[in-house]
Amino acid sequence: MSVTSNASEAARGKEVSAGVPMIEVRNLWSVFPHPGGGSVVIHKDLNLQVERGEVLTLVGGSGTGKTVLLRQMLGLNTPARGTILIHGEPLAALSGSRAATHVGMLFQQGALFSAFSVLENIAFPLKETGAIPKALVREAAMLKLRMVGLQPGDAGKRPSDLSGGMIKRVALARALIMDPPLLMLDEPTAGLDPDSSDAFVDLLRSLHEELGLTVVMVTHDLDTLFALSTRVAVLAEQHILIAAPVADVLAFRHPFIEHFFLGERGRRALERLHVRAPAIEGQ
């Protein structure tokens, strides 16, 4: 037995028919206790579909629950109400090793184990789940290490020896080690200098195309958003205000969208892409 693209094909074989969304969120409520008593409703009757093969970016103001929703789709948090389906199956039915083969997660700061080497970090999910024979774990981890643009000589390094860009790449390799068809990214380029950010975006774009991944991403970085997004879902007023291609979102009239996309920072990003921002009434 060898570690080849057969693992990816096996993972794809678990998916249901193309007509079923990769993720479907139905009537989701997120409710948290308030320190002063009572509760706070973050999401109310939120509905969202993520289609197979797309890159969907979640944006919203502070406190709108972008990362909360991401963690709920990953199964790390449980909504107060509502249903989340992954490949047509209730998320609650995907536990343990089954969940690991469906979804990979890249956390904002990488979340690497400081006492583990690079290779041990990448291989950790394989060892925990026993997904493949132990004799093949190193081969699989080395394959993913090279896939994200790292060198074999990096395998024995500790996280403290790595640059910010290398930490992101190791964390990405670990997220992909089980060949999941679905990848979730929380601020993937946060903390990176412009050159490292551009290189990481290029890597994500390449892997998305080569592996046929479905990607759900939270980011405040407009360059990353414009470079990668198939659609953008805007969280506002406790629900998804609009989920559409970037051009349609830019044309949607709402104070948050106008501030986020059409303010000075957004217009600079659009200019770099040679895209004309729509005019705002009254300006």
Backbone as CSV, one residue per row, in Angstrom:
resi,resn,N_x,N_y,N_z,CA_x,CA_y,CA_z,C_x,C_y,C_z
1,MET,0.845,-1.194,0.000,0.000,0.000,0.000,0.875,1.236,0.000
2,SER,0.516,2.268,-0.794,1.291,3.505,-0.825,0.364,4.684,-0.600
3,VAL,0.951,5.805,-0.168,0.164,7.005,0.081,0.155,7.832,-1.196
4,THR,-0.937,7.815,-1.924,-1.062,8.528,-3.196,-2.361,9.302,-3.191
5,SER,-2.720,9.789,-4.344,-3.982,10.520,-4.463,-5.187,9.622,-4.259
6,ASN,-4.955,8.291,-4.115,-6.076,7.388,-3.840,-6.805,7.790,-2.572
7,ALA,-6.050,8.336,-1.596,-6.679,8.769,-0.343,-7.682,9.877,-0.619
8,SER,-7.296,10.812,-1.519,-8.216,11.892,-1.866,-9.449,11.342,-2.573
9,GLU,-9.220,10.379,-3.480,-10.346,9.792,-4.205,-11.289,9.068,-3.255
10,ALA,-10.725,8.410,-2.256,-11.566,7.711,-1.284,-12.414,8.705,-0.507
11,ALA,-11.783,9.836,-0.149,-12.528,10.858,0.586,-13.646,11.424,-0.276
12,ARG,-13.360,11.682,-1.554,-14.395,12.215,-2.439,-15.537,11.222,-2.604
13,GLY,-15.197,9.938,-2.534,-16.219,8.921,-2.704,-17.250,8.916,-1.599
14,LYS,-16.922,9.554,-0.468,-17.861,9.616,0.637,-18.911,10.687,0.427
15,GLU,-18.676,11.575,-0.540,-19.600,12.667,-0.739,-20.886,12.170,-1.405
16,VAL,-21.950,12.914,-1.158,-23.229,12.579,-1.756,-23.325,13.245,-3.116
17,SER,-24.471,13.115,-3.753,-24.635,13.605,-5.118,-24.360,15.093,-5.219
18,ALA,-24.003,15.515,-6.438,-23.583,16.898,-6.664,-24.692,17.897,-6.361
19,GLY,-25.937,17.460,-6.338,-27.035,18.382,-6.072,-27.174,18.775,-4.625
20,VAL,-26.493,18.091,-3.725,-26.596,18.381,-2.296,-25.485,19.351,-1.903
21,PRO,-25.809,20.441,-1.205,-24.762,21.381,-0.788,-23.725,20.705,0.100
22,MET,-22.502,21.206,0.058,-21.477,20.694,0.959,-21.852,20.981,2.410
23,ILE,-22.348,22.196,2.670,-22.829,22.567,3.999,-24.196,23.217,3.845
24,GLU,-25.101,22.857,4.720,-26.394,23.533,4.773,-26.710,23.868,6.224
25,VAL,-26.898,25.145,6.493,-27.250,25.631,7.827,-28.708,26.055,7.789
26,ARG,-29.518,25.459,8.661,-30.956,25.714,8.647,-31.424,26.292,9.975
27,ASN,-31.980,27.494,9.919,-32.661,28.122,11.062,-31.816,28.066,12.337
28,LEU,-30.569,28.455,12.218,-29.623,28.351,13.336,-29.765,29.531,14.292
29,TRP,-29.766,29.209,15.576,-29.732,30.213,16.647,-28.481,29.985,17.481
30,SER,-27.776,31.073,17.783,-26.638,31.022,18.706,-26.965,31.931,19.883
31,VAL,-27.045,31.348,21.065,-27.442,32.085,22.264,-26.415,31.823,23.361
32,PHE,-25.945,32.913,23.993,-24.947,32.787,25.049,-25.420,33.514,26.295
33,PRO,-25.027,33.015,27.493,-25.404,33.706,28.727,-24.772,35.099,28.802
34,HIS,-25.498,36.042,29.332,-24.979,37.395,29.551,-24.418,37.481,30.966
35,PRO,-23.232,38.081,31.127,-22.629,38.163,32.479,-23.545,38.810,33.509
36,GLY,-24.393,39.726,33.062,-25.291,40.401,33.998,-26.618,39.702,34.178
37,GLY,-26.751,38.530,33.588,-28.015,37.800,33.668,-28.723,37.778,32.332
38,GLY,-29.557,36.799,32.139,-30.250,36.667,30.869,-29.346,36.058,29.805
39,SER,-29.622,36.356,28.546,-28.859,35.759,27.452,-28.705,36.752,26.311
40,VAL,-27.744,36.456,25.441,-27.481,37.276,24.267,-27.674,36.411,23.025
41,VAL,-28.482,36.868,22.098,-28.711,36.149,20.846,-27.747,36.694,19.797
42,ILE,-26.868,35.830,19.302,-25.893,36.226,18.283,-26.434,35.959,16.883
43,HIS,-27.006,34.780,16.688,-27.609,34.415,15.400,-29.068,34.038,15.635
44,LYS,-29.925,34.420,14.712,-31.357,34.133,14.837,-31.894,33.709,13.476
45,ASP,-32.374,32.464,13.404,-32.915,31.929,12.147,-31.948,32.163,10.985
46,LEU,-30.690,31.819,11.212,-29.654,31.994,10.185,-29.682,30.804,9.229
47,ASN,-29.691,31.099,7.943,-29.676,30.064,6.913,-28.529,30.339,5.937
48,LEU,-27.839,29.265,5.537,-26.711,29.414,4.632,-26.441,28.088,3.940
49,GLN,-26.118,28.155,2.651,-25.663,26.983,1.910,-24.284,27.249,1.348
50,VAL,-23.420,26.254,1.449,-22.086,26.311,0.847,-22.047,25.244,-0.230
51,GLU,-21.846,25.673,-1.473,-21.871,24.740,-2.587,-20.521,24.043,-2.741
52,ARG,-20.565,22.849,-3.301,-19.350,22.050,-3.475,-18.373,22.751,-4.409
53,GLY,-17.115,22.842,-3.983,-16.058,23.388,-4.812,-15.877,24.886,-4.740
54,GLU,-16.717,25.599,-4.007,-16.580,27.044,-3.958,-15.710,27.491,-2.776
55,VAL,-15.310,28.751,-2.813,-14.659,29.397,-1.670,-15.627,30.455,-1.169
56,LEU,-16.239,30.202,-0.030,-17.201,31.137,0.542,-16.546,31.854,1.719
57,THR,-16.578,33.185,1.683,-15.972,33.995,2.737,-17.050,34.613,3.606
58,LEU,-16.909,34.448,4.913,-17.811,35.055,5.891,-17.224,36.379,6.357
59,VAL,-18.008,37.444,6.247,-17.587,38.735,6.775,-18.719,39.294,7.631
60,GLY,-18.355,40.191,8.519,-19.334,40.827,9.386,-18.626,41.695,10.392
61,GLY,-19.367,42.554,11.033,-18.797,43.435,12.035,-18.406,42.683,13.293
62,SER,-17.734,43.382,14.193,-17.342,42.793,15.471,-18.580,42.347,16.242
63,GLY,-18.525,41.114,16.767,-19.635,40.606,17.565,-20.753,39.961,16.777
64,THR,-20.598,39.836,15.461,-21.655,39.222,14.657,-21.558,37.694,14.634
65,GLY,-20.474,37.138,15.195,-20.401,35.684,15.356,-19.849,34.936,14.167
66,LYS,-18.892,35.526,13.467,-18.298,34.843,12.312,-17.558,33.579,12.736
67,THR,-16.659,33.736,13.712,-15.889,32.574,14.175,-16.788,31.594,14.916
68,VAL,-17.797,32.091,15.612,-18.766,31.209,16.273,-19.434,30.307,15.236
69,LEU,-19.856,30.891,14.127,-20.506,30.104,13.079,-19.527,29.107,12.471
70,LEU,-18.294,29.538,12.263,-17.277,28.634,11.723,-17.078,27.441,12.659
71,ARG,-16.976,27.711,13.957,-16.767,26.637,14.935,-17.987,25.722,15.018
72,GLN,-19.172,26.270,14.819,-20.366,25.434,14.820,-20.393,24.520,13.602
73,MET,-19.973,25.025,12.457,-19.918,24.185,11.261,-18.844,23.117,11.380
74,LEU,-17.850,23.390,12.213,-16.795,22.410,12.453,-17.204,21.394,13.523
75,GLY,-18.221,21.736,14.313,-18.672,20.845,15.384,-18.030,21.121,16.718
76,LEU,-17.275,22.232,16.834,-16.631,22.574,18.100,-17.587,23.269,19.060
77,ASN,-18.599,23.935,18.520,-19.654,24.544,19.331,-21.003,24.029,18.842
78,THR,-21.963,23.949,19.744,-23.304,23.477,19.395,-24.275,24.642,19.403
79,PRO,-25.016,24.864,18.328,-25.994,25.959,18.320,-27.130,25.689,19.296
80,ALA,-27.774,26.757,19.746,-28.911,26.608,20.653,-30.096,25.965,19.944
81,ARG,-30.217,26.256,18.673,-31.307,25.720,17.861,-30.837,25.609,16.425
82,GLY,-31.513,24.803,15.640,-31.198,24.716,14.224,-30.415,23.470,13.863
83,THR,-30.178,23.312,12.577,-29.534,22.111,12.040,-28.392,22.502,11.117
84,ILE,-27.297,21.749,11.205,-26.191,21.897,10.269,-25.968,20.550,9.594
85,LEU,-26.011,20.537,8.282,-25.778,19.328,7.500,-24.449,19.442,6.772
86,ILE,-23.655,18.382,6.811,-22.413,18.289,6.055,-22.573,17.135,5.070
87,HIS,-22.478,17.429,3.784,-22.701,16.420,2.735,-24.076,15.784,2.872
88,GLY,-25.038,16.524,3.386,-26.385,15.989,3.541,-26.608,15.223,4.831
89,GLU,-25.571,15.061,5.640,-25.688,14.352,6.918,-25.692,15.341,8.066
90,PRO,-26.509,15.104,9.112,-26.457,15.976,10.291,-25.051,15.983,10.884
91,LEU,-24.554,17.171,11.199,-23.210,17.290,11.746,-23.048,16.461,13.011
92,ALA,-24.119,16.361,13.803,-24.049,15.599,15.050,-23.708,14.137,14.813
93,ALA,-23.991,13.618,13.611,-23.697,12.214,13.304,-22.245,12.000,12.907
94,LEU,-21.518,13.098,12.653,-20.119,13.001,12.235,-19.230,13.294,13.431
95,SER,-18.816,12.250,14.113,-18.006,12.446,15.307,-16.686,11.697,15.165
96,GLY,-15.704,12.118,15.960,-14.431,11.410,16.004,-13.735,11.372,14.659
97,SER,-13.264,10.187,14.275,-12.480,10.038,13.047,-13.298,10.353,11.809
98,ARG,-14.620,10.134,11.856,-15.455,10.445,10.689,-15.456,11.932,10.410
99,ALA,-15.543,12.748,11.471,-15.519,14.201,11.295,-14.185,14.650,10.726
100,ALA,-13.096,14.037,11.188,-11.757,14.422,10.739,-11.554,14.164,9.256
101,THR,-12.244,13.171,8.706,-12.094,12.881,7.282,-12.960,13.788,6.423
102,HIS,-13.889,14.505,7.041,-14.780,15.379,6.286,-14.304,16.835,6.276
103,VAL,-13.744,17.300,7.385,-13.438,18.721,7.542,-12.035,18.915,8.090
104,GLY,-11.277,19.824,7.464,-9.992,20.260,7.998,-10.107,21.713,8.427
105,MET,-9.374,22.099,9.477,-9.482,23.450,10.021,-8.111,24.080,10.175
106,LEU,-7.963,25.289,9.646,-6.756,26.084,9.854,-7.114,27.211,10.814
107,PHE,-6.617,27.123,12.054,-6.898,28.139,13.061,-6.024,29.367,12.834
108,GLN,-6.487,30.507,13.335,-5.848,31.784,13.060,-4.363,31.808,13.420
109,GLN,-4.015,31.309,14.585,-2.618,31.337,15.024,-1.883,30.025,14.743
110,GLY,-2.509,29.137,14.004,-1.881,27.865,13.659,-2.183,26.753,14.642
111,ALA,-2.195,27.083,15.953,-2.526,26.110,17.010,-1.648,24.860,16.936
112,LEU,-0.353,25.050,16.671,0.559,23.905,16.641,0.952,23.510,18.062
113,PHE,1.307,22.248,18.234,1.797,21.760,19.523,3.277,22.129,19.646
114,SER,3.593,22.960,20.632,4.960,23.498,20.731,5.997,22.423,21.016
115,ALA,5.604,21.326,21.670,6.560,20.275,22.019,6.771,19.276,20.881
116,PHE,5.969,19.385,19.823,6.059,18.455,18.700,6.901,19.058,17.580
117,SER,7.533,18.207,16.817,8.216,18.653,15.604,7.190,18.989,14.541
118,VAL,7.645,19.606,13.463,6.775,19.900,12.326,6.090,18.631,11.835
119,LEU,6.849,17.571,11.629,6.276,16.337,11.101,5.287,15.719,12.085
120,GLU,5.600,15.788,13.373,4.691,15.244,14.384,3.386,16.032,14.426
121,ASN,3.476,17.355,14.252,2.255,18.164,14.201,1.392,17.773,13.015
122,ILE,2.019,17.627,11.854,1.252,17.278,10.655,0.611,15.902,10.791
123,ALA,1.340,14.964,11.365,0.882,13.570,11.450,-0.105,13.333,12.589
124,PHE,-0.254,14.295,13.484,-1.043,14.072,14.704,-2.439,13.496,14.442
125,PRO,-3.244,14.062,13.503,-4.578,13.483,13.287,-4.540,12.032,12.822
126,LEU,-3.550,11.671,12.008,-3.442,10.288,11.552,-3.165,9.346,12.713
127,LYS,-2.275,9.760,13.618,-1.948,8.919,14.764,-3.133,8.794,15.717
128,GLU,-3.846,9.903,15.906,-4.977,9.893,16.837,-6.119,9.020,16.339
129,THR,-6.370,9.039,15.047,-7.513,8.295,14.496,-7.146,6.896,14.026
130,GLY,-5.840,6.634,13.832,-5.436,5.341,13.297,-5.960,5.106,11.896
131,ALA,-6.051,6.198,11.116,-6.672,6.118,9.796,-5.893,5.255,8.816
132,ILE,-4.560,5.215,8.975,-3.736,4.387,8.093,-2.727,3.634,8.950
133,PRO,-2.112,2.565,8.436,-1.115,1.828,9.222,0.022,2.745,9.677
134,LYS,0.543,2.471,10.872,1.586,3.308,11.453,2.801,3.446,10.545
135,ALA,3.098,2.410,9.800,4.277,2.430,8.934,4.161,3.461,7.820
136,LEU,2.932,3.894,7.521,2.713,4.838,6.426,2.510,6.272,6.895
137,VAL,2.450,6.480,8.217,2.149,7.811,8.741,3.213,8.822,8.331
138,ARG,4.493,8.454,8.482,5.560,9.395,8.133,5.515,9.747,6.640
139,GLU,5.285,8.753,5.797,5.222,8.998,4.355,4.096,9.967,4.020
140,ALA,2.935,9.769,4.653,1.790,10.647,4.403,2.077,12.066,4.866
141,ALA,2.703,12.205,6.038,3.007,13.536,6.568,4.038,14.256,5.705
142,MET,5.032,13.516,5.219,6.035,14.122,4.351,5.410,14.583,3.037
143,LEU,4.453,13.823,2.540,3.762,14.204,1.312,3.052,15.543,1.493
144,LYS,2.352,15.701,2.613,1.639,16.955,2.867,2.620,18.089,3.139
145,LEU,3.732,17.805,3.788,4.756,18.815,4.028,5.242,19.409,2.710
146,ARG,5.506,18.550,1.745,5.948,19.037,0.435,4.813,19.731,-0.310
147,MET,3.597,19.271,-0.110,2.447,19.851,-0.795,2.253,21.325,-0.452
148,VAL,2.587,21.711,0.787,2.410,23.105,1.203,3.677,23.930,0.995
149,GLY,4.659,23.386,0.276,5.829,24.156,-0.083,6.957,24.153,0.919
150,LEU,6.945,23.233,1.878,8.040,23.116,2.838,9.028,22.049,2.364
151,GLN,10.223,22.069,2.943,11.289,21.164,2.545,11.435,20.019,3.538
152,PRO,11.945,18.870,3.112,12.161,17.754,4.046,12.995,18.145,5.266
153,GLY,13.929,19.095,5.084,14.735,19.538,6.206,13.964,20.289,7.269
154,ASP,12.725,20.703,6.955,11.893,21.403,7.943,11.171,20.428,8.875
155,ALA,11.164,19.143,8.528,10.349,18.163,9.253,10.702,18.066,10.732
156,GLY,11.983,18.200,11.070,12.404,18.032,12.458,12.387,19.301,13.280
157,LYS,12.022,20.438,12.674,12.007,21.707,13.406,10.844,21.769,14.386
158,ARG,10.986,22.618,15.400,9.908,22.894,16.342,9.202,24.184,15.914
159,PRO,7.956,24.371,16.336,7.237,25.601,15.971,7.999,26.879,16.322
160,SER,8.763,26.855,17.407,9.531,28.042,17.799,10.621,28.391,16.797
161,ASP,10.976,27.458,15.920,12.009,27.693,14.908,11.432,28.262,13.609
162,LEU,10.115,28.389,13.539,9.462,28.713,12.276,9.050,30.175,12.187
163,SER,9.036,30.687,10.972,8.472,32.005,10.707,6.950,31.906,10.722
164,GLY,6.281,33.076,10.720,4.821,33.068,10.713,4.252,32.367,9.498
165,GLY,4.885,32.590,8.337,4.401,31.936,7.123,4.574,30.435,7.165
166,MET,5.683,29.966,7.755,5.909,28.521,7.853,4.923,27.885,8.818
167,ILE,4.599,28.580,9.915,3.609,28.062,10.867,2.270,27.854,10.163
168,LYS,1.863,28.839,9.337,0.606,28.711,8.592,0.649,27.486,7.670
169,ARG,1.792,27.249,7.037,1.909,26.132,6.098,1.857,24.782,6.829
170,VAL,2.504,24.709,7.984,2.452,23.467,8.765,1.012,23.200,9.217
171,ALA,0.351,24.250,9.704,-1.034,24.098,10.149,-1.945,23.691,8.990
172,LEU,-1.663,24.228,7.804,-2.452,23.842,6.622,-2.204,22.391,6.251
173,ALA,-0.940,21.961,6.312,-0.631,20.555,6.026,-1.360,19.629,6.992
174,ARG,-1.399,20.010,8.270,-2.126,19.198,9.255,-3.620,19.179,8.953
175,ALA,-4.177,20.328,8.535,-5.603,20.388,8.215,-5.960,19.495,7.033
176,LEU,-4.984,19.252,6.152,-5.237,18.460,4.942,-4.790,17.010,5.057
177,ILE,-4.211,16.616,6.195,-3.591,15.300,6.307,-4.595,14.159,6.121
178,MET,-5.866,14.388,6.474,-6.884,13.342,6.316,-7.599,13.431,4.970
179,ASP,-7.086,14.277,4.074,-7.697,14.478,2.761,-9.175,14.849,2.843
180,PRO,-9.515,15.841,3.668,-10.927,16.236,3.754,-11.355,16.997,2.509
181,PRO,-12.592,16.848,2.068,-13.076,17.633,0.933,-13.443,19.063,1.311
182,LEU,-13.544,19.325,2.631,-13.968,20.628,3.130,-12.886,21.215,4.023
183,LEU,-12.495,22.466,3.747,-11.457,23.146,4.513,-12.015,24.449,5.065
184,MET,-11.784,24.701,6.357,-12.221,25.936,6.997,-11.003,26.737,7.436
185,LEU,-11.049,28.044,7.156,-9.917,28.927,7.403,-10.368,30.105,8.260
186,ASP,-9.696,30.309,9.389,-9.994,31.454,10.250,-8.846,32.448,10.132
187,GLU,-9.099,33.556,9.445,-8.093,34.609,9.217,-6.770,33.995,8.732
188,PRO,-6.768,33.369,7.564,-5.594,32.610,7.119,-4.329,33.442,6.911
189,THR,-4.462,34.741,6.618,-3.272,35.556,6.365,-2.992,36.541,7.493
190,ALA,-3.706,36.425,8.613,-3.489,37.344,9.743,-2.063,37.218,10.260
191,GLY,-1.413,38.344,10.492,-0.077,38.353,11.071,1.049,38.171,10.067
192,LEU,0.726,38.007,8.803,1.760,37.801,7.788,2.111,39.128,7.116
193,ASP,3.383,39.276,6.738,3.781,40.449,5.969,3.216,40.316,4.558
194,PRO,3.188,41.401,3.783,2.534,41.346,2.465,3.056,40.252,1.544
195,ASP,4.380,40.064,1.497,4.931,39.034,0.605,4.509,37.631,1.052
196,SER,4.594,37.372,2.367,4.186,36.058,2.886,2.695,35.832,2.691
197,SER,1.910,36.905,2.859,0.466,36.803,2.652,0.143,36.454,1.205
198,ASP,0.786,37.134,0.267,0.546,36.851,-1.149,0.932,35.409,-1.493
199,ALA,2.061,34.954,-0.955,2.518,33.594,-1.233,1.543,32.565,-0.662
200,PHE,1.004,32.841,0.525,0.072,31.899,1.140,-1.253,31.886,0.376
201,VAL,-1.697,33.037,-0.084,-2.916,33.092,-0.904,-2.720,32.290,-2.188
202,ASP,-1.558,32.429,-2.810,-1.271,31.658,-4.027,-1.312,30.157,-3.742
203,LEU,-0.777,29.752,-2.583,-0.797,28.340,-2.203,-2.230,27.860,-2.002
204,LEU,-3.035,28.637,-1.300,-4.428,28.256,-1.065,-5.195,28.141,-2.381
205,ARG,-4.973,29.086,-3.275,-5.649,29.036,-4.576,-5.257,27.777,-5.344
206,SER,-3.971,27.471,-5.331,-3.476,26.295,-6.047,-4.057,25.006,-5.468
207,LEU,-4.055,24.892,-4.139,-4.576,23.677,-3.505,-6.085,23.544,-3.712
208,HIS,-6.785,24.666,-3.668,-8.229,24.640,-3.917,-8.527,24.060,-5.286
209,GLU,-7.754,24.485,-6.277,-7.979,24.014,-7.640,-7.526,22.568,-7.816
210,GLU,-6.351,22.229,-7.297,-5.789,20.892,-7.511,-6.562,19.810,-6.771
211,LEU,-7.015,20.117,-5.563,-7.675,19.113,-4.731,-9.202,19.165,-4.826
212,GLY,-9.732,20.159,-5.522,-11.184,20.271,-5.625,-11.844,20.561,-4.290
213,LEU,-11.172,21.340,-3.448,-11.664,21.602,-2.104,-12.858,22.550,-2.110
214,THR,-13.708,22.390,-1.120,-14.691,23.400,-0.754,-14.109,24.141,0.439
215,VAL,-14.129,25.473,0.403,-13.472,26.267,1.436,-14.463,27.252,2.037
216,VAL,-14.488,27.314,3.375,-15.217,28.357,4.102,-14.177,29.155,4.867
217,MET,-14.183,30.462,4.665,-13.115,31.304,5.205,-13.698,32.516,5.926
218,VAL,-13.091,32.853,7.065,-13.341,34.130,7.728,-12.096,34.974,7.552
219,THR,-12.253,36.188,7.039,-11.101,37.072,6.899,-11.547,38.525,6.915
220,HIS,-10.678,39.389,7.469,-10.865,40.834,7.379,-9.993,41.427,6.278
221,ASP,-9.109,40.595,5.712,-8.157,41.080,4.721,-8.819,41.098,3.350
222,LEU,-9.035,42.291,2.830,-9.772,42.416,1.577,-8.997,41.861,0.391
223,ASP,-7.673,41.978,0.406,-6.895,41.406,-0.689,-7.091,39.894,-0.754
224,THR,-7.056,39.245,0.422,-7.287,37.797,0.482,-8.699,37.458,0.027
225,LEU,-9.665,38.227,0.500,-11.070,37.990,0.131,-11.265,38.097,-1.378
226,PHE,-10.776,39.187,-1.977,-10.973,39.382,-3.407,-10.225,38.341,-4.236
227,ALA,-9.078,37.908,-3.732,-8.263,36.958,-4.493,-8.856,35.555,-4.515
228,LEU,-9.558,35.160,-3.455,-9.958,33.765,-3.311,-11.460,33.493,-3.406
229,SER,-12.283,34.473,-3.092,-13.707,34.193,-2.874,-14.493,33.913,-4.144
230,THR,-15.255,32.835,-4.121,-16.286,32.592,-5.126,-17.534,33.389,-4.775
231,ARG,-17.891,33.324,-3.491,-19.016,34.107,-2.964,-18.620,34.679,-1.607
232,VAL,-19.362,35.704,-1.207,-19.179,36.321,0.107,-20.516,36.288,0.836
233,ALA,-20.497,35.829,2.091,-21.695,35.828,2.933,-21.520,36.888,4.007
234,VAL,-22.446,37.821,4.061,-22.352,38.944,4.994,-23.241,38.681,6.207
235,LEU,-22.617,38.633,7.381,-23.339,38.465,8.638,-23.675,39.838,9.208
236,ALA,-24.963,40.090,9.383,-25.418,41.345,9.974,-26.836,41.136,10.488
237,GLU,-27.171,41.842,11.546,-28.530,41.779,12.091,-28.952,40.352,12.423
238,GLN,-27.981,39.561,12.918,-28.198,38.204,13.464,-28.437,37.129,12.407
239,HIS,-28.269,37.476,11.120,-28.474,36.469,10.078,-27.569,36.772,8.887
240,ILE,-27.663,35.943,7.856,-26.914,36.188,6.628,-27.699,37.197,5.793
241,LEU,-27.127,38.371,5.649,-27.791,39.444,4.918,-27.824,39.149,3.427
242,ILE,-26.695,38.674,2.883,-26.585,38.311,1.476,-25.437,37.328,1.330
243,ALA,-25.583,36.349,0.464,-24.509,35.418,0.114,-24.480,35.355,-1.405
244,ALA,-23.452,35.995,-1.986,-23.450,36.183,-3.428,-22.033,36.456,-3.910
245,PRO,-21.810,36.431,-5.234,-20.501,36.840,-5.755,-20.150,38.257,-5.315
246,VAL,-18.864,38.568,-5.307,-18.395,39.853,-4.791,-19.094,41.023,-5.466
247,ALA,-19.250,40.977,-6.778,-19.864,42.102,-7.494,-21.281,42.375,-7.006
248,ASP,-22.036,41.307,-6.724,-23.403,41.481,-6.234,-23.416,42.019,-4.808
249,VAL,-22.459,41.583,-4.000,-22.370,42.094,-2.631,-22.024,43.583,-2.648
250,LEU,-21.111,43.981,-3.517,-20.728,45.392,-3.608,-21.916,46.274,-4.002
251,ALA,-22.831,45.712,-4.764,-23.988,46.480,-5.220,-25.130,46.490,-4.209
252,PHE,-25.008,45.698,-3.144,-26.078,45.581,-2.141,-25.970,46.755,-1.172
253,ARG,-27.066,47.458,-0.974,-27.041,48.639,-0.132,-27.282,48.279,1.335
254,HIS,-26.227,48.455,2.142,-26.325,48.243,3.585,-25.144,48.977,4.226
255,PRO,-25.345,49.608,5.387,-24.260,50.388,6.002,-22.980,49.598,6.227
256,PHE,-23.078,48.335,6.683,-21.857,47.569,6.913,-21.109,47.319,5.606
257,ILE,-21.827,46.946,4.564,-21.183,46.658,3.277,-20.499,47.909,2.734
258,GLU,-21.175,49.046,2.845,-20.587,50.290,2.349,-19.340,50.664,3.144
259,HIS,-19.359,50.428,4.440,-18.192,50.746,5.267,-17.053,49.762,5.015
260,PHE,-17.364,48.473,4.961,-16.337,47.432,4.859,-15.706,47.382,3.469
261,PHE,-16.536,47.400,2.450,-16.038,47.221,1.090,-15.762,48.530,0.360
262,LEU,-16.512,49.565,0.692,-16.447,50.783,-0.107,-15.860,51.963,0.654
263,GLY,-15.322,51.697,1.841,-14.568,52.720,2.543,-13.194,52.866,1.913
264,GLU,-12.349,53.669,2.538,-11.026,53.938,1.966,-10.218,52.661,1.772
265,ARG,-10.217,51.769,2.777,-9.436,50.533,2.694,-9.959,49.635,1.570
266,GLY,-11.279,49.509,1.481,-11.863,48.676,0.446,-11.609,49.217,-0.945
267,ARG,-11.695,50.531,-1.099,-11.470,51.133,-2.414,-10.025,50.959,-2.866
268,ARG,-9.090,51.012,-1.902,-7.685,50.775,-2.256,-7.495,49.360,-2.775
269,ALA,-8.147,48.393,-2.091,-8.033,47.000,-2.523,-8.648,46.810,-3.910
270,LEU,-9.787,47.447,-4.153,-10.426,47.340,-5.464,-9.567,47.975,-6.548
271,GLU,-8.930,49.091,-6.212,-8.051,49.747,-7.194,-6.877,48.854,-7.570
272,ARG,-6.332,48.121,-6.582,-5.218,47.216,-6.880,-5.649,46.124,-7.857
273,LEU,-6.949,45.799,-7.810,-7.475,44.777,-8.719,-8.061,45.392,-9.986
274,HIS,-7.945,46.719,-10.092,-8.468,47.449,-11.255,-9.975,47.245,-11.406
275,VAL,-10.670,47.250,-10.244,-12.118,47.115,-10.233,-12.705,48.443,-9.765
276,ARG,-13.674,48.952,-10.505,-14.314,50.217,-10.126,-15.355,49.950,-9.049
277,ALA,-15.239,50.670,-7.942,-16.207,50.526,-6.859,-17.502,51.223,-7.271
278,PRO,-18.668,50.639,-6.929,-19.930,51.307,-7.258,-20.085,52.597,-6.479
279,ALA,-20.755,53.550,-7.067,-20.973,54.829,-6.386,-21.951,54.645,-5.238
280,ILE,-21.723,55.398,-4.166,-22.627,55.384,-3.009,-23.497,56.618,-3.078
281,GLU,-24.807,56.444,-2.917,-25.726,57.567,-3.004,-25.365,58.632,-1.979
282,GLY,-25.383,59.867,-2.413,-25.084,60.963,-1.512,-23.616,61.325,-1.503
283,GLN,-22.764,60.596,-2.258,-21.341,60.910,-2.302,-20.951,61.337,-3.710
